[in-house]
């Protein structure tokens, strides 16, 4: 099962890093095929070896790949931005786990009938803050995944 991650993270391979489109698409394909830390590290090492130091957008792309692997290890098929919330599914939680999740992430909606949770997107401040993005959002989402499935923290990938 593939895991779809659609979060506001500026993650891409810049044209000035890999100029030829065919090679850039090949790098994207190799990263999409990487499903664990070792495979992602191998792609990163190859990019570093062939094209030099990794620019920030590529570092973020690797972080997204690591997060996707972690979410996949937790059994998630989807982690997407939906309005002001992050939607994750499928999620099946015991009642105690659902209560813990709503306590840790106030405003969370647990929808057991459709095996979905909606967690309010983190903000930089409670009042007047901006939405968190990029690596900070991936780290936050990895924490949510670990709360949903504690085994992913030890067996999955890191964000």
Rosetta silent file (secondary structure, phi, psi, omega in degrees, C-alpha in Angstrom):
SEQUENCE: XXXXXXXXXXXXXXXXXXXXXXXXXXXXXXXXXXXXXXXXXXXXXXXXXXXXXXXXXXXXXXXXXXXXXXXXXXXXXXXXXXXXXXXXXXXXXXXXXXXXXXXXXXXXXXXXXXXXXXXXXXXXXXXXXXXXXXXXXXXXXXXXXXXXXXXXXXXXXXX
SCORE:     score description
SCORE:     0.000 S_00000001
   1 L     0.000  127.182  177.360    0.000    0.000    0.000 S_00000001
   2 L   -80.493  148.552  177.359    1.393    3.376   -0.994 S_00000001
   3 L  -109.510  123.451  179.943    1.226    6.245    1.462 S_00000001
   4 E   -94.116  123.529  178.129    0.184    9.615    0.076 S_00000001
   5 E  -118.969  115.885  178.006    1.742   12.606    1.844 S_00000001
   6 E  -128.509   86.511  179.750    0.454   16.028    0.832 S_00000001
   7 L  -123.103  152.808 -178.808    1.778   18.588    3.284 S_00000001
   8 L   -74.322   82.839  179.007    2.957   22.159    2.658 S_00000001
   9 L  -127.618  127.079  178.486    6.674   21.446    2.478 S_00000001
  10 L   -78.201   86.828 -175.564    8.935   23.119   -0.086 S_00000001
  11 L  -128.174  115.870 -179.967   10.586   19.890   -1.228 S_00000001
  12 L  -164.480  172.745  174.874   11.933   19.475   -4.742 S_00000001
  13 L  -104.687  110.225 -177.668   15.052   19.002   -6.825 S_00000001
  14 L   -63.341  148.799  178.875   16.076   22.414   -8.186 S_00000001
  15 L   -62.812  -30.091 -179.801   16.909   22.737  -11.880 S_00000001
  16 L   -81.602   -6.470  175.445   20.284   24.221  -11.021 S_00000001
  17 L   -90.665  -49.376  173.004   21.140   21.124   -8.929 S_00000001
  18 L  -125.188  104.387 -172.758   20.264   18.540  -11.589 S_00000001
  19 L   -72.391  -35.331 -175.367   19.952   20.352  -14.896 S_00000001
  20 L   -84.805  126.575 -175.629   18.817   17.509  -17.132 S_00000001
  21 H   -58.946  -41.096 -178.724   15.119   16.688  -16.774 S_00000001
  22 H   -60.588  -42.477  179.865   15.578   12.951  -17.397 S_00000001
  23 H   -69.846  -36.396  177.740   18.126   12.690  -14.574 S_00000001
  24 H   -65.363  -44.570  178.238   15.957   14.783  -12.247 S_00000001
  25 H   -64.145  -37.006  176.841   12.931   12.539  -12.933 S_00000001
  26 H   -62.964  -41.049  178.027   15.079    9.456  -12.348 S_00000001
  27 H   -64.151  -42.584  175.966   16.123   10.850   -8.958 S_00000001
  28 H   -59.795  -43.855 -178.727   12.462   11.462   -8.062 S_00000001
  29 H   -63.546  -44.083  179.425   11.586    7.906   -9.142 S_00000001
  30 H   -62.080  -39.219  178.753   14.397    6.376   -7.082 S_00000001
  31 H   -69.246  -38.186  177.746   13.284    8.353   -4.047 S_00000001
  32 H   -65.442  -30.747  179.874    9.647    7.332   -4.556 S_00000001
  33 H   -81.601  -11.713 -178.807   10.752    3.684   -4.695 S_00000001
  34 L   -81.545  121.172 -175.006   12.722    3.985   -1.431 S_00000001
  35 L  -117.228   10.562  175.719   10.612    2.602    1.429 S_00000001
  36 L  -152.563  170.517 -176.677   13.039    2.588    4.365 S_00000001
  37 H   -57.050  -40.941 -177.175   15.883    4.619    5.863 S_00000001
  38 H   -63.565  -43.852 -179.838   18.600    2.538    4.191 S_00000001
  39 H   -67.467  -39.099  178.658   17.144    3.011    0.699 S_00000001
  40 H   -67.067  -40.803  177.504   16.588    6.737    1.274 S_00000001
  41 H   -63.368  -36.253  178.304   20.139    7.114    2.585 S_00000001
  42 H   -64.878  -40.889  177.569   21.429    5.334   -0.533 S_00000001
  43 H   -64.481  -44.316  179.758   19.594    7.815   -2.771 S_00000001
  44 H   -61.141  -42.964  179.759   20.952   10.734   -0.723 S_00000001
  45 H   -63.293  -41.767  179.008   24.477    9.351   -0.944 S_00000001
  46 H   -64.375  -43.442  178.538   24.206    8.923   -4.715 S_00000001
  47 H   -61.127  -43.721  178.920   22.895   12.483   -5.148 S_00000001
  48 H   -61.735  -43.527 -178.578   25.725   13.824   -3.004 S_00000001
  49 H   -67.324  -42.849 -175.036   28.301   11.802   -4.932 S_00000001
  50 H   -82.080  -35.632 -169.662   27.003   12.691   -8.411 S_00000001
  51 H  -121.560   -4.401  178.433   25.856   16.294   -7.971 S_00000001
  52 L    96.542 -167.989 -175.827   27.548   17.679   -4.857 S_00000001
  53 L   -52.443  139.842 -177.521   26.200   19.164   -1.628 S_00000001
  54 L   -78.945  124.087  175.638   22.447   18.779   -1.188 S_00000001
  55 L   -71.110  162.295 -177.724   20.518   22.060   -1.368 S_00000001
  56 H   -52.435  -46.105 -179.576   17.826   22.734    1.276 S_00000001
  57 H   -60.403  -32.215  177.879   14.860   21.751   -0.955 S_00000001
  58 H   -72.822  -39.628  175.482   16.507   18.351   -1.575 S_00000001
  59 H   -58.229  -42.496  178.784   17.146   17.900    2.166 S_00000001
  60 H   -67.447  -35.973  177.169   13.428   18.572    2.730 S_00000001
  61 H   -62.617  -40.802  176.516   12.538   16.123   -0.050 S_00000001
  62 H   -65.318  -37.944  177.636   14.565   13.441    1.729 S_00000001
  63 H   -64.658  -38.708  176.826   12.798   14.327    5.002 S_00000001
  64 H   -63.797  -41.928  179.003    9.424   13.889    3.273 S_00000001
  65 H   -62.915  -41.755  177.360   10.557   10.478    1.998 S_00000001
  66 H   -64.692  -41.222  177.557   11.619    9.460    5.526 S_00000001
  67 H   -63.785  -43.067  179.477    8.295   10.666    6.933 S_00000001
  68 H   -59.225  -41.603  177.847    6.386    8.778    4.222 S_00000001
  69 H   -63.021  -40.685  178.670    8.272    5.595    5.155 S_00000001
  70 H   -65.143  -44.738  179.139    7.418    6.139    8.838 S_00000001
  71 H   -64.097  -39.464  178.483    3.737    6.737    8.055 S_00000001
  72 H   -64.653  -40.763  177.350    3.689    3.665    5.828 S_00000001
  73 H   -62.758  -28.067  178.301    5.237    1.565    8.612 S_00000001
  74 L   -84.197   -2.338  177.861    2.394    2.791   10.850 S_00000001
  75 L    88.160    9.978  179.990   -0.149    1.567    8.284 S_00000001
  76 L   -80.783  140.647  176.250   -1.270    4.998    7.096 S_00000001
  77 L  -102.641  -18.085 -173.316   -2.387    5.399    3.501 S_00000001
  78 E  -151.283  130.813  170.547   -2.909    9.144    3.615 S_00000001
  79 E  -135.371  102.809 -173.217   -1.485   12.163    5.450 S_00000001
  80 E  -136.302  152.188  173.752   -2.888   15.292    3.819 S_00000001
  81 E   -77.301  127.468  177.267   -3.669   18.895    4.604 S_00000001
  82 E  -131.893  100.523 -176.242   -7.442   19.399    4.706 S_00000001
  83 L    64.612 -122.310  179.798   -8.392   22.984    5.446 S_00000001
  84 L   -99.104   14.661 -177.653   -6.860   23.890    8.804 S_00000001
  85 E  -126.332  162.413  171.478   -6.324   20.251    9.772 S_00000001
  86 E  -106.280  125.045 -179.432   -4.092   17.349    8.891 S_00000001
  87 E  -100.647  130.847  176.757   -6.092   14.249    7.931 S_00000001
  88 E  -126.764  134.127  174.642   -4.627   10.802    8.562 S_00000001
  89 E  -159.888  160.029   -6.840   -6.214    7.511    7.628 S_00000001
  90 L   -78.451  142.411  178.924   -6.829    4.661    8.076 S_00000001
  91 L  -132.825  125.336  174.589   -6.517    4.892   11.844 S_00000001
  92 L  -120.431  115.005 -176.258   -8.051    2.466   14.301 S_00000001
  93 L  -119.526  142.269  169.501   -7.596    3.516   17.911 S_00000001
  94 L   -66.828  159.097 -178.016   -8.691    2.007   21.180 S_00000001
  95 H   -58.444  -39.406  179.090  -10.846    4.387   23.197 S_00000001
  96 H   -65.453  -38.367  178.819   -7.973    5.093   25.603 S_00000001
  97 H   -68.100  -38.028  177.537   -5.628    5.877   22.697 S_00000001
  98 H   -64.705  -40.683  178.143   -8.228    8.217   21.152 S_00000001
  99 H   -64.519  -40.982  178.876   -8.585   10.028   24.490 S_00000001
 100 H   -63.668  -43.073  179.744   -4.802   10.368   24.757 S_00000001
 101 H   -61.102  -45.719 -179.760   -4.593   11.725   21.210 S_00000001
 102 H   -68.930  -27.260  176.358   -7.287   14.348   21.856 S_00000001
 103 H   -72.900  -42.979 -179.099   -5.558   15.332   25.109 S_00000001
 104 H   -72.298  -32.656 -177.151   -2.144   15.725   23.413 S_00000001
 105 L  -125.907   82.411 -177.148   -3.560   17.479   20.331 S_00000001
 106 L   -55.459  140.882 -179.714   -6.537   19.627   21.437 S_00000001
 107 L    90.857   -1.244 -179.851   -9.238   20.008   18.801 S_00000001
 108 L   -68.038  137.168  173.988   -8.528   16.596   17.259 S_00000001
 109 E  -108.664  124.404  176.038  -11.518   14.821   15.736 S_00000001
 110 E  -105.398  122.042 -179.080  -11.457   11.033   15.790 S_00000001
 111 E  -115.900   86.019 -175.671  -13.896    9.500   13.294 S_00000001
 112 H   -62.749  -30.843 -177.912  -13.910    5.747   13.976 S_00000001
 113 H   -62.554  -33.681  179.731  -16.652    5.021   11.409 S_00000001
 114 H  -111.166    8.825  176.674  -14.394    6.162    8.561 S_00000001
 115 L    54.245   45.561 -175.974  -11.098    5.331   10.349 S_00000001
 116 E  -131.343  146.165  169.909   -9.903    8.920   10.035 S_00000001
 117 E  -124.148  146.046  175.097   -8.486   11.519   12.373 S_00000001
 118 E  -121.236  117.193 -178.242   -8.340   15.268   11.810 S_00000001
 119 E  -112.980  128.391  177.916   -5.706   17.082   13.858 S_00000001
 120 E   -56.096  134.223  178.859   -5.544   20.885   13.845 S_00000001
 121 L   -62.311  135.989 -178.931   -2.458   22.032   11.973 S_00000001
 122 L   -67.209  149.473  179.167    0.156   23.394   14.383 S_00000001
 123 E  -119.602  158.090  179.723    0.704   27.125   14.572 S_00000001
 124 L   -70.472  -23.263  176.735    3.792   29.103   15.573 S_00000001
 125 L  -150.479  151.868 -178.323    1.765   30.754   18.367 S_00000001
 126 L   -62.191  -42.772  179.402   -1.622   30.102   19.957 S_00000001
 127 L  -117.342  125.166  176.311   -2.887   33.589   19.114 S_00000001
 128 L    74.412   12.087 -179.767   -1.861   35.319   15.900 S_00000001
 129 L   -80.973  162.497  176.335    0.607   32.591   14.900 S_00000001
 130 L   -96.966  155.370  177.061    1.348   31.417   11.392 S_00000001
 131 E   -63.383  140.676  177.387    0.911   27.808   10.280 S_00000001
 132 L   -75.048  142.378  179.806    3.970   25.640   10.828 S_00000001
 133 L  -141.950 -177.086  176.421    5.525   24.296    7.615 S_00000001
 134 H    53.059 -135.983 -172.956    8.496   22.506    6.103 S_00000001
 135 H   -63.243  -35.616  178.959   10.727   20.464    8.448 S_00000001
 136 H   -63.437  -38.457  178.187    8.964   21.611   11.626 S_00000001
 137 H   -67.696  -40.156  177.988    5.645   20.354   10.240 S_00000001
 138 H   -63.802  -41.020  178.191    7.203   17.005    9.290 S_00000001
 139 H   -64.155  -42.432  177.716    8.659   16.617   12.792 S_00000001
 140 H   -61.781  -47.143 -179.026    5.278   17.439   14.339 S_00000001
 141 H   -63.257  -36.045  176.459    3.494   14.984   12.021 S_00000001
 142 H   -63.384  -37.355  175.931    6.056   12.278   12.901 S_00000001
 143 H   -63.380  -39.700  177.399    5.183   12.852   16.565 S_00000001
 144 H   -64.729  -44.849  178.755    1.501   12.365   15.767 S_00000001
 145 H   -59.134  -41.950  179.126    2.271    9.148   13.867 S_00000001
 146 H   -66.399  -32.384  176.851    4.280    7.894   16.858 S_00000001
 147 H   -69.403  -40.663  179.419    1.364    8.718   19.163 S_00000001
 148 H   -67.861  -43.409 -175.394   -1.038    6.799   16.927 S_00000001
 149 L  -134.797   89.294 -176.623    1.340    3.865   16.490 S_00000001
 150 L   -56.798  -26.260  178.719    4.133    3.765   19.100 S_00000001
 151 H   -64.427  -26.893 -179.134    5.880    0.923   17.198 S_00000001
 152 H   -65.495  -25.617  179.679    6.627    3.321   14.319 S_00000001
 153 H   -68.469  -29.989 -178.434    8.974    5.275   16.609 S_00000001
 154 H  -101.196  -29.518 -176.985   11.189    2.204   17.027 S_00000001
 155 H  -104.762  -18.889 -176.436   10.651    0.312   13.764 S_00000001
 156 L   -88.978 -167.036 -179.706    9.892    3.133   11.331 S_00000001
 157 L   -92.928  162.704  174.865   11.943    5.893    9.829 S_00000001
 158 L   -96.644  153.176 -179.864   12.762    9.206   11.416 S_00000001
 159 L   -88.531    0.000    0.000   11.549   12.473    9.994 S_00000001
